């Protein structure tokens, strides 16, 4: 276990086995980190493109998000980009990979959790349209896979607060995540 100190956050990262952890192939997988929820979202394609609903406040995975502090944001990333890892002490994230393909990585940083130290990998985006609810204390990040840029739309239950966010390097030795092509 490593201890990382940031200006406002100290966290003990678990020592994880090498690799990509449990690959999640279904929204109801028993291998999901406790508190993480996954749900398919609908796409309505036509000859002009497609439409998707990101979230309906007070419904679905965003049911508990308070309207007064819910924020919707988006991030565009280029192929091969790795954005990892970060976590929140209080904020819940709802990720909607809206364009492109993502290799999403989750790591349970909560020492009191029965899944502490567990890693999940989810391949999601254009070919697998899933929303991912990420509770506080679960580290998260992604790599853009494929040959096109990808867009992540995300909804948070709190307005942005840099004091609530911790960052850990994508190659943190204790997390031991394998970002290389898996050759399956």
PyMOL commands that set and color helices and strands:
alter all, ss='L'
color gray80, all
select helices_A, chain A and resi 60-62+162-164
alter helices_A, ss='H'
color red, helices_A
select strands_A, chain A and resi 2-5+10-13+22-23+37-40+43-46+49-52+71-77+82-88+93-99+101-108+119-125+130-134+138-145+150-156+165-167
alter strands_A, ss='S'
color yellow, strands_A
deselect
rebuild
show_as cartoon
